[in-house]
Amino acid sequence: MNDILFERRGVAGLITLSRPKALNALTQGMVVAGKAQLDAWARDDAIKCVIIRGEGERAFCAGGDIRALYESGKTGTSYALDFYRNEYRLDAAIKHFPKPYIALMHGIVMGGGVGVSVHGSHRVASETTVFAMPETGIGLFPDVGGSYFLPRCPGALGMYLALTGARLKTADTLYAGIVTHFVPVAKWEALIARVADGEAPDAVLDELKENVPDTYLTEHRAAIDRVFAKDTVEEILAALDAEHTDWSRDTAKTIRTKSPTATKLAFRQVREGAALGFDDCMKMEFRMVNRVVADHDFYEGVRATIIDKDGAPNWKPAKLEDVSDAEIDACFAPLGDKELQL
């Protein structure tokens, strides 16, 4: 298939996400092929590391093919759940890959693009990187392992990112631990060539990396830790309202535009994930996504954001206080023989 390309370059296996017009959004075929190739390279002694990149200037990967998932749900096909099952298996294969896995993250890195990068051993930002987990804005939750890596960000940054979908630029991805190195795009071909020639990735990256100043998150870190450590979403919003700053007002306004159900799901997910291992996080997320794709808000969020693009989703329930604990609990219930098998 032409949507994802595999190449041997010296001792490196090179993966190129090749749907630039679709911002390299992932399809079912791409995640299945990616998992199969990683499994083969893990067993191949001639391959010493894997490098993944995205084609085009705009994006590493903007996520999954949301329109296809929307249409699957609307028509009752199995595509959506098949996609999520295989996507999560690919994410797990990356997390457990026994060799260095280097993600070159330029432009947009969101949703599924986070899943195929953030779990790698080496995560390289460029000067154009924009990272976000904006899923609550379409009635989803920050999946692809968000329940594992978000609570392991410094302080309460993970909860902040989960509930707001805030976009982080290069310096802040470093600060949050999302990426491990900043290397300008102009040096990427040299990076690939040297690693492919057999140089140790750590040594190459240490030589090529550059420093960037801390920005947005350092300015607001104290407030983020103070507010987003609260015990409920409602308490977080009350604390933001009590701050009386431009940042707190904008942040509260942003959270209130998201799906109330998805917001409470994301809050619970981050709290639960803090105490779980990676594989258990992925199994939990598959339980959650089974319920989300059977519910109203995901389709309404995609409609308002991607299909009709009116920016006016009609969430049900429309208010946080109308989302019951029982509804949230049900999303985490076991699936029996439909559990995710890794």
C-alpha positions in Angstrom: 0.0 0.0 0.0 1.1 3.5 -0.7 -0.2 5.2 2.5 2.6 3.8 4.6 6.1 3.1 3.2 8.7 0.8 4.6 12.4 0.9 3.7 15.6 -0.6 4.8 18.3 2.0 5.0 21.5 0.5 6.3 20.8 -0.9 9.8 17.6 1.2 10.1 14.1 0.4 9.3 12.4 3.6 8.0 8.7 4.1 8.1 7.1 7.0 6.2 3.5 7.9 6.8 2.5 8.9 3.2 -0.9 10.6 3.1 0.2 14.2 3.1 -3.1 15.6 1.7 -4.8 14.0 4.7 -2.1 15.2 7.1 -0.9 11.6 7.2 -4.0 10.5 9.2 -4.0 6.8 10.0 -6.2 4.2 8.3 -6.9 0.6 9.2 -4.6 -0.6 6.6 -1.8 1.6 7.8 -1.9 0.5 11.4 -2.2 -3.2 10.5 0.8 -2.9 8.1 2.8 -1.0 10.7 2.3 -3.6 13.4 3.3 -6.4 11.0 6.4 -4.6 9.9 7.5 -3.8 13.5 7.0 -7.4 14.5 9.2 -8.5 11.5 11.9 -5.9 12.3 11.9 -6.8 16.0 13.0 -10.3 14.9 15.5 -9.1 12.3 19.0 -8.9 13.7 20.1 -6.8 10.8 17.7 -4.0 11.8 19.2 -2.1 14.8 16.6 0.7 15.1 13.4 2.1 13.5 12.8 5.6 12.4 9.3 7.0 11.7 8.5 10.2 9.9 5.6 11.9 8.1 5.5 13.0 4.4 4.9 16.6 3.6 5.6 19.9 5.5 2.3 20.2 7.4 2.1 17.2 9.7 3.8 14.2 11.1 0.3 12.7 11.7 -2.9 14.5 12.6 -4.6 11.4 14.1 -6.9 8.7 12.8 -9.1 9.1 9.8 -12.0 10.5 11.8 -14.4 10.7 8.9 -14.0 7.0 8.2 -14.7 6.2 11.8 -17.7 8.5 11.8 -19.2 6.8 8.7 -18.5 3.3 10.2 -20.4 4.1 13.3 -23.3 5.7 11.4 -23.6 2.7 9.0 -23.1 0.1 11.7 -20.0 -1.5 10.2 -17.1 -3.0 12.3 -14.5 -0.7 10.9 -14.3 1.7 13.8 -13.8 -0.9 16.5 -11.5 -2.9 14.3 -9.4 0.3 13.7 -9.1 1.1 17.4 -8.2 -2.5 18.3 -5.4 -2.6 15.7 -4.3 1.0 16.4 -3.9 0.2 20.1 -2.0 -3.0 19.3 0.4 -0.9 17.1 0.9 1.6 20.0 1.7 -1.3 22.3 4.2 -2.8 19.8 5.9 0.6 19.8 6.0 0.8 23.6 7.5 -2.6 23.9 9.7 -2.5 20.8 13.1 -4.0 21.8 15.2 -1.7 19.8 15.5 2.1 19.5 12.4 3.7 18.0 13.0 7.2 16.7 10.0 9.4 15.9 10.6 12.5 13.9 7.7 14.8 14.9 7.2 17.8 12.7 4.1 20.0 12.2 0.8 18.6 13.6 1.2 15.7 16.0 -2.3 14.8 17.4 -4.4 11.9 18.3 -3.2 8.8 16.5 0.0 10.6 15.6 0.8 10.8 19.3 0.2 7.1 19.6 2.8 6.2 17.0 5.4 8.6 18.4 5.2 9.3 22.1 5.7 5.7 23.1 9.0 5.4 21.3 12.3 5.5 23.0 13.5 8.7 21.1 11.0 11.4 20.3 12.4 14.3 18.2 10.6 17.6 17.8 11.3 20.1 15.0 10.9 23.9 15.0 7.3 23.4 13.6 6.0 20.8 16.1 2.5 21.3 17.4 1.3 18.6 19.8 -2.2 18.2 21.2 -4.7 15.7 22.4 -7.9 17.5 21.5 -10.3 14.5 21.6 -12.8 15.8 24.2 -13.7 18.4 21.6 -15.2 15.6 19.4 -16.8 13.6 22.3 -13.8 11.2 22.5 -11.1 11.0 25.1 -7.2 11.3 24.9 -6.6 7.6 23.9 -3.7 5.9 22.1 -2.1 5.5 25.5 -3.0 8.9 26.9 -4.0 7.3 30.1 -0.4 6.1 30.6 1.8 9.0 29.4 -0.4 12.0 30.5 -0.4 11.3 34.3 3.3 10.8 34.0 3.9 14.3 32.7 5.3 16.7 35.4 2.9 17.9 38.0 -0.7 18.2 36.8 0.3 19.0 33.2 -1.2 15.7 31.9 -4.7 16.5 33.4 -4.4 20.0 31.9 -3.6 18.7 28.5 -6.4 16.0 28.7 -9.2 18.4 29.6 -8.2 21.4 27.5 -6.7 19.9 24.4 -4.0 22.6 24.6 -1.6 22.9 21.8 2.1 22.7 22.7 4.8 24.0 20.6 8.4 22.7 20.5 9.7 24.2 23.8 6.7 23.0 25.7 6.8 19.5 24.3 10.3 19.3 25.8 9.2 20.8 29.1 6.3 18.3 29.4 8.5 15.3 28.5 6.5 14.6 25.4 9.6 14.7 23.3 13.2 13.9 24.2 15.1 16.1 21.8 14.8 19.1 19.6 16.6 18.8 16.3 15.9 21.3 13.4 14.5 19.7 10.3 17.6 20.7 8.3 19.6 18.2 10.3 17.1 15.3 9.9 18.6 13.7 6.8 22.0 13.7 8.5 20.4 12.1 11.6 18.8 9.4 9.5 22.0 8.8 7.5 24.2 8.5 10.6 21.9 6.2 12.5 21.5 4.1 9.3 25.2 3.8 9.1 25.2 2.2 12.6 26.0 5.1 14.9 24.2 4.9 18.3 21.0 7.0 18.3 21.8 8.5 21.7 25.2 9.7 20.5 23.8 11.2 17.3 21.0 12.9 19.0 23.2 14.3 21.7 25.4 15.9 19.1 22.6 17.2 16.8 20.1 18.4 19.4 19.7 22.1 20.2 18.2 24.0 23.1 15.0 26.0 23.1 13.8 28.4 25.8 10.9 27.4 28.1 7.7 29.2 27.2 4.0 29.0 27.9 4.0 26.1 30.4 6.8 27.5 32.6 4.7 30.7 32.9 1.6 28.9 34.0 3.0 25.8 35.7 2.2 26.8 39.2 -1.4 27.6 38.4 -1.8 24.4 36.4 -0.5 22.3 39.3 -2.7 24.2 41.8 -5.9 24.0 39.8 -5.7 20.7 37.9 -4.9 18.6 41.0 -8.5 19.1 42.2 -10.6 16.0 42.8 -13.4 16.6 40.2 -13.9 18.5 37.0 -16.4 20.7 38.7 -13.7 21.6 41.4 -11.2 22.4 38.6 -13.6 24.8 36.9 -14.5 26.4 40.2 -10.8 26.9 40.9 -10.2 28.4 37.5 -13.1 30.8 38.0 -11.6 31.8 41.4 -8.2 32.6 39.8 -9.5 35.7 38.0 -6.7 35.8 35.4 -6.9 35.9 31.6 -5.3 32.5 31.5 -7.8 31.0 34.0 -10.8 32.5 32.2 -9.7 31.3 28.8 -8.9 27.8 30.2 -12.3 27.5 31.9 -14.1 28.7 28.7 -12.2 26.1 26.6 -13.1 23.2 29.0 -16.8 24.3 28.9 -16.9 24.0 25.1 -16.0 20.3 25.3 -18.3 17.3 25.6 -19.3 17.1 29.3 -19.3 13.3 29.1 -16.0 13.1 27.4 -14.5 15.6 29.9 -15.5 13.5 32.8 -14.3 10.4 31.1 -10.9 12.0 30.4 -10.6 13.1 34.1 -11.3 9.6 35.3 -9.0 8.1 32.7 -6.0 10.2 33.7 -6.6 9.4 37.4 -7.0 5.7 36.8 -4.0 5.5 34.4 -1.6 6.9 37.0 -1.8 3.6 38.9 -1.8 1.2 35.9 0.9 -0.3 33.7 0.9 0.5 30.0 -0.9 -2.7 28.8 -3.7 -2.3 31.4 -4.1 1.4 30.2 -4.6 0.2 26.7 -7.1 -2.4 27.7 -9.0 0.2 29.7 -9.0 2.6 26.8 -10.5 -0.1 24.5 -13.3 -0.6 27.1 -13.9 3.1 27.0 -13.9 3.5 23.2 -16.3 0.6 22.8 -18.8 2.7 24.8 -18.0 6.0 23.2 -18.5 4.8 19.6 -22.0 3.5 20.7 -22.9 6.9 22.2 -24.2 10.2 20.9 -21.4 12.7 21.6 -18.7 11.3 19.4 -20.8 11.5 16.3 -22.1 15.0 17.2 -18.6 16.2 17.9 -17.3 14.9 14.6 -20.3 16.3 12.8 -19.8 19.8 14.2 -16.0 19.8 13.8 -15.4 17.8 10.6 -18.6 17.1 8.7 -20.7 20.2 8.9 -18.0 22.3 10.5 -20.5 24.6 12.2 -18.6 24.5 15.5 -21.9 24.1 17.4 -22.1 20.6 18.8 -25.3 19.7 20.7 -23.9 17.6 23.6 -26.1 15.2 25.4 -26.1 15.7 28.4 -25.2 19.4 27.8 -24.1 20.1 31.4 -21.4 18.4 33.6 -23.8 18.1 36.5 -26.1 16.0 34.3 -23.4 13.4 33.6 -23.9 10.7 36.2 -21.2 8.7 38.0 -23.0 5.6 36.8 -22.7 6.6 33.1 -18.9 7.1 33.6 -18.5 3.8 35.6 -20.2 1.9 32.8 -17.6 3.1 30.3 -14.9 1.3 32.3 -16.8 -2.0 32.7 -15.1 -5.2 31.4 -16.0 -6.4 27.8 -16.0 -10.1 28.4 -14.7 -12.0 25.4 -14.3 -8.6 23.5 -11.5 -7.4 25.7 -8.4 -6.0 23.9 -5.8 -8.8 23.4 -2.2 -7.6 23.1 
